[in-house]
Each structure stands twice: as structure tokens, then as C-alpha cells.
């Protein structure tokens, strides 16, 4: 080895160590983020991170006659009637559409209007433990039940839904 090869060899080793250190830092950042951000590593491709994406995914599942996928988007503890409505809507042959963007209510929930030529329903969207889900699925003309999970205890929800139309 000549004196002129020694600096090149040292520079090559330095570049190798820098590449290894950068790769290790990237892996460490991925692991730390995986533990600090809930669901970061476990989230599936159909993650509904906002009321808008949830409303689109839910309507798409109903349109594609996939009640299992739509039912999976219901919140834990959703009413039995909501599960039955999902099955009914997913079985329809008439086209379903999402009417506009979900509207935010005073209690932090959102209402998305899903309609077909036969009927209209309001999907009440809620953030349940950092996961958006469908808390209830009501016929558009039905006001909320006082004291239910989707009611604010006042008429603000029904007023907001009426004002939206």
C-alpha cells in the first residue's frame, strides 16, 4: 500500500461508517415513532384518519355491497339498529351517494348525509380513542334520542342537521 492509497482508504471507511450510522438512526426513529404514535405501525391501508375519509370509506363499502367492511367502521357499542341499517343499505341495488362533506356539530361529532333515491340517512361520526368511527346511522328525518351517545342533550344536533339541508 502506498501513501497515496491510505487517504482514499480512510475516506472509504469514513463513508461506510456514515452510511451505517444513518441507517441505524433511521431504524431507531421508526421504532421510537412506532411506540409513541398510537397505531402508526399497526394501522391498515384503510385507516380513517378524518371524518371526511371515514364518510367516503363507509359510503364506498355500502355501495360495494360489503356490509362486513362497513360494519367494521361502526364504533364499539353502536346500537343494534345501526348494524341492521348497514346490512339493509349494503343490500340495496339503488346507488348511494355521500351528499357533500360531513358537517361538524357543537359536541365534536360530525354528520354525513348518505342518500339514495329511496331514502336518506345521517351517519353520525365520532372520534373514539383516536379512531374515527360511525357512532350511529339514523334516517335523515329522525331527531337524536335524548341522553344517547349521539345526543348533546340539546337540540343543537337536529338544528345543525336541518340547517345543513
C-alpha positions as YAML, in Angstrom:
chain: A
units: angstrom
residues:
- id: 1
  name: UNK
  ca: [0.00, 0.00, 0.00]
- id: 2
  name: UNK
  ca: [1.37, 3.35, -0.99]
- id: 3
  name: UNK
  ca: [0.99, 6.61, 0.84]
- id: 4
  name: UNK
  ca: [-1.45, 7.89, -1.80]
- id: 5
  name: UNK
  ca: [-3.83, 4.93, -1.21]
- id: 6
  name: UNK
  ca: [-4.08, 5.47, 2.57]
- id: 7
  name: UNK
  ca: [-6.19, 8.67, 2.47]
- id: 8
  name: UNK
  ca: [-8.57, 7.10, -0.07]
- id: 9
  name: UNK
  ca: [-8.95, 4.02, 2.12]
- id: 10
  name: UNK
  ca: [-9.64, 6.17, 5.19]
- id: 11
  name: UNK
  ca: [-12.20, 8.21, 3.26]
- id: 12
  name: UNK
  ca: [-13.93, 4.99, 2.10]
- id: 13
  name: UNK
  ca: [-14.11, 3.69, 5.68]
- id: 14
  name: UNK
  ca: [-15.49, 7.02, 6.88]
- id: 15
  name: UNK
  ca: [-18.22, 6.94, 4.21]
- id: 16
  name: UNK
  ca: [-19.11, 3.36, 5.19]
- id: 17
  name: UNK
  ca: [-19.42, 4.34, 8.88]
- id: 18
  name: UNK
  ca: [-21.59, 7.35, 7.96]
- id: 19
  name: UNK
  ca: [-23.90, 5.15, 5.89]
- id: 20
  name: UNK
  ca: [-24.22, 2.60, 8.71]
- id: 21
  name: UNK
  ca: [-24.88, 5.34, 11.30]
- id: 22
  name: UNK
  ca: [-27.54, 6.95, 9.08]
- id: 23
  name: UNK
  ca: [-29.29, 3.62, 8.55]
- id: 24
  name: UNK
  ca: [-29.26, 2.88, 12.30]
- id: 25
  name: UNK
  ca: [-30.66, 6.36, 13.08]
- id: 26
  name: UNK
  ca: [-33.49, 5.81, 10.57]
- id: 27
  name: UNK
  ca: [-34.38, 2.42, 12.09]
- id: 28
  name: UNK
  ca: [-34.27, 3.89, 15.61]
- id: 29
  name: UNK
  ca: [-36.58, 6.74, 14.54]
- id: 30
  name: UNK
  ca: [-39.04, 4.25, 13.04]
- id: 31
  name: UNK
  ca: [-39.09, 2.15, 16.21]
- id: 32
  name: UNK
  ca: [-39.49, 5.17, 18.53]
- id: 33
  name: UNK
  ca: [-42.29, 6.59, 16.35]
- id: 34
  name: UNK
  ca: [-43.97, 3.19, 16.29]
- id: 35
  name: UNK
  ca: [-44.25, 3.21, 20.08]
- id: 36
  name: UNK
  ca: [-45.10, 6.89, 20.54]
- id: 37
  name: UNK
  ca: [-47.75, 7.32, 17.83]
- id: 38
  name: UNK
  ca: [-50.74, 5.01, 18.52]
- id: 39
  name: UNK
  ca: [-51.45, 2.74, 15.58]
- id: 40
  name: UNK
  ca: [-48.52, 4.00, 13.48]
- id: 41
  name: UNK
  ca: [-47.11, 0.53, 12.83]
- id: 42
  name: UNK
  ca: [-50.40, -1.34, 13.12]
- id: 43
  name: UNK
  ca: [-52.70, 0.87, 11.02]
- id: 44
  name: UNK
  ca: [-54.09, -0.82, 7.93]
- id: 45
  name: UNK
  ca: [-54.30, 0.77, 4.49]
- id: 46
  name: UNK
  ca: [-57.96, 1.67, 5.00]
- id: 47
  name: UNK
  ca: [-57.24, 3.88, 8.01]
- id: 48
  name: UNK
  ca: [-59.88, 6.54, 8.51]
- id: 49
  name: UNK
  ca: [-57.93, 9.43, 9.96]
- id: 50
  name: UNK
  ca: [-60.56, 12.11, 9.44]
- id: 51
  name: UNK
  ca: [-64.34, 12.37, 9.30]
- id: 52
  name: UNK
  ca: [-64.13, 13.01, 5.56]
- id: 53
  name: UNK
  ca: [-62.13, 9.87, 4.78]
- id: 54
  name: UNK
  ca: [-64.34, 7.81, 7.08]
- id: 55
  name: UNK
  ca: [-67.51, 9.07, 5.38]
- id: 56
  name: UNK
  ca: [-66.06, 8.26, 1.94]
- id: 57
  name: UNK
  ca: [-64.85, 4.80, 3.01]
- id: 58
  name: UNK
  ca: [-68.16, 3.99, 4.72]
- id: 59
  name: UNK
  ca: [-70.22, 5.07, 1.70]
- id: 60
  name: UNK
  ca: [-67.90, 3.14, -0.64]
- id: 61
  name: UNK
  ca: [-68.33, -0.04, 1.45]
- id: 62
  name: UNK
  ca: [-72.11, 0.32, 1.31]
- id: 63
  name: UNK
  ca: [-72.01, 0.99, -2.46]
- id: 64
  name: UNK
  ca: [-69.86, -2.10, -3.00]
- id: 65
  name: UNK
  ca: [-72.39, -4.21, -1.03]
- id: 66
  name: UNK
  ca: [-69.82, -5.03, 1.65]
- id: 67
  name: UNK
  ca: [-71.69, -4.96, 4.98]
- id: 68
  name: UNK
  ca: [-68.78, -6.57, 6.86]
- id: 69
  name: UNK
  ca: [-66.39, -3.78, 5.90]
- id: 70
  name: UNK
  ca: [-69.00, -1.09, 6.66]
- id: 71
  name: UNK
  ca: [-69.90, -2.77, 9.95]
- id: 72
  name: UNK
  ca: [-66.21, -2.72, 10.96]
- id: 73
  name: UNK
  ca: [-66.36, 1.09, 10.72]
- id: 74
  name: UNK
  ca: [-69.07, 1.31, 13.39]
- id: 75
  name: UNK
  ca: [-67.96, 2.45, 16.84]
- id: 76
  name: UNK
  ca: [-67.74, 0.00, 19.71]
- id: 77
  name: UNK
  ca: [-71.12, -0.08, 21.39]
- id: 78
  name: UNK
  ca: [-73.02, 1.15, 18.32]
- id: 79
  name: UNK
  ca: [-76.74, 0.44, 18.51]
- id: 80
  name: UNK
  ca: [-78.06, -2.83, 17.09]
- id: 81
  name: UNK
  ca: [-80.27, -0.77, 14.80]
- id: 82
  name: UNK
  ca: [-77.14, 0.80, 13.25]
- id: 83
  name: UNK
  ca: [-75.78, -2.68, 12.45]
- id: 84
  name: UNK
  ca: [-79.12, -3.66, 10.90]
- id: 85
  name: UNK
  ca: [-79.23, -0.44, 8.84]
- id: 86
  name: UNK
  ca: [-75.74, -1.18, 7.49]
- id: 87
  name: UNK
  ca: [-76.90, -4.59, 6.27]
- id: 88
  name: UNK
  ca: [-80.04, -3.07, 4.74]
- id: 89
  name: UNK
  ca: [-78.19, -0.25, 2.94]
- id: 90
  name: UNK
  ca: [-75.43, -2.55, 1.69]
- id: 91
  name: UNK
  ca: [-78.04, -4.86, 0.21]
- id: 92
  name: UNK
  ca: [-79.75, -2.16, -1.87]
- id: 93
  name: UNK
  ca: [-79.27, -2.04, -5.58]
- id: 94
  name: UNK
  ca: [-80.01, 1.68, -5.88]
- id: 95
  name: UNK
  ca: [-76.94, 3.92, -5.90]
- id: 96
  name: UNK
  ca: [-75.82, 5.52, -2.64]
- id: 97
  name: UNK
  ca: [-74.10, 8.88, -2.59]
- id: 98
  name: UNK
  ca: [-72.35, 10.95, 0.02]
- id: 99
  name: UNK
  ca: [-74.04, 14.36, -0.05]
- id: 100
  name: UNK
  ca: [-71.21, 16.86, 0.40]
- id: 101
  name: UNK
  ca: [-68.71, 16.87, 3.23]
- id: 102
  name: UNK
  ca: [-69.53, 15.92, 6.82]
- id: 103
  name: UNK
  ca: [-70.71, 18.83, 8.95]
- id: 104
  name: UNK
  ca: [-69.13, 19.41, 12.38]
- id: 105
  name: UNK
  ca: [-71.52, 19.72, 15.32]
- id: 106
  name: UNK
  ca: [-71.01, 21.57, 18.59]
- id: 107
  name: UNK
  ca: [-70.22, 18.36, 20.51]
- id: 108
  name: UNK
  ca: [-67.28, 17.50, 18.21]
- id: 109
  name: UNK
  ca: [-69.10, 14.82, 16.23]
- id: 110
  name: UNK
  ca: [-69.79, 15.11, 12.52]
- id: 111
  name: UNK
  ca: [-72.87, 14.27, 10.46]
- id: 112
  name: UNK
  ca: [-72.52, 12.87, 6.94]
- id: 113
  name: UNK
  ca: [-75.60, 12.65, 4.75]
- id: 114
  name: UNK
  ca: [-75.82, 9.41, 2.76]
- id: 115
  name: UNK
  ca: [-78.67, 9.27, 0.28]
- id: 116
  name: UNK
  ca: [-80.25, 7.09, -2.36]
- id: 117
  name: UNK
  ca: [-83.38, 7.56, -4.46]
- id: 118
  name: UNK
  ca: [-85.23, 5.51, -1.82]
- id: 119
  name: UNK
  ca: [-84.08, 7.16, 1.42]
- id: 120
  name: UNK
  ca: [-81.56, 9.34, 3.20]
- id: 121
  name: UNK
  ca: [-79.58, 8.59, 6.33]
- id: 122
  name: UNK
  ca: [-77.36, 10.65, 8.59]
- id: 123
  name: UNK
  ca: [-74.18, 8.91, 9.69]
- id: 124
  name: UNK
  ca: [-73.00, 10.35, 13.00]
- id: 125
  name: UNK
  ca: [-69.19, 10.23, 13.04]
- id: 126
  name: UNK
  ca: [-67.25, 10.28, 16.32]
- id: 127
  name: UNK
  ca: [-63.63, 10.15, 17.38]
- id: 128
  name: UNK
  ca: [-63.38, 7.07, 19.60]
- id: 129
  name: UNK
  ca: [-59.94, 6.67, 21.14]
- id: 130
  name: UNK
  ca: [-58.10, 8.36, 18.24]
- id: 131
  name: UNK
  ca: [-60.08, 6.41, 15.63]
- id: 132
  name: UNK
  ca: [-62.94, 7.91, 13.67]
- id: 133
  name: UNK
  ca: [-65.96, 5.62, 13.52]
- id: 134
  name: UNK
  ca: [-69.69, 5.69, 12.78]
- id: 135
  name: UNK
  ca: [-71.45, 6.16, 16.13]
- id: 136
  name: UNK
  ca: [-74.98, 5.94, 14.72]
- id: 137
  name: UNK
  ca: [-76.86, 5.71, 11.46]
- id: 138
  name: UNK
  ca: [-80.24, 7.41, 11.55]
- id: 139
  name: UNK
  ca: [-82.97, 8.08, 9.00]
- id: 140
  name: UNK
  ca: [-82.47, 11.73, 7.98]
- id: 141
  name: UNK
  ca: [-85.79, 12.85, 9.44]
- id: 142
  name: UNK
  ca: [-85.24, 11.23, 12.87]
- id: 143
  name: UNK
  ca: [-84.04, 13.55, 15.66]
- id: 144
  name: UNK
  ca: [-81.48, 12.21, 18.15]
- id: 145
  name: UNK
  ca: [-82.66, 10.36, 21.22]
- id: 146
  name: UNK
  ca: [-82.05, 12.50, 24.35]
- id: 147
  name: UNK
  ca: [-79.33, 11.01, 26.51]
- id: 148
  name: UNK
  ca: [-77.95, 8.74, 23.76]
- id: 149
  name: UNK
  ca: [-74.29, 8.66, 22.78]
- id: 150
  name: UNK
  ca: [-75.08, 10.80, 19.74]
- id: 151
  name: UNK
  ca: [-77.15, 13.41, 21.54]
- id: 152
  name: UNK
  ca: [-75.71, 16.54, 23.06]
- id: 153
  name: UNK
  ca: [-78.64, 16.94, 25.40]
- id: 154
  name: UNK
  ca: [-79.96, 19.88, 23.40]
- id: 155
  name: UNK
  ca: [-81.49, 20.39, 20.02]
- id: 156
  name: UNK
  ca: [-78.19, 21.59, 18.50]
- id: 157
  name: UNK
  ca: [-77.70, 18.36, 16.51]
- id: 158
  name: UNK
  ca: [-81.14, 18.38, 14.93]
- id: 159
  name: UNK
  ca: [-80.90, 22.11, 14.31]
- id: 160
  name: UNK
  ca: [-77.49, 21.68, 12.69]
- id: 161
  name: UNK
  ca: [-78.66, 18.80, 10.53]
- id: 162
  name: UNK
  ca: [-81.73, 20.78, 9.48]
- id: 163
  name: UNK
  ca: [-79.64, 23.87, 8.73]
- id: 164
  name: UNK
  ca: [-77.30, 21.82, 6.56]
- id: 165
  name: UNK
  ca: [-80.11, 20.83, 4.20]
...
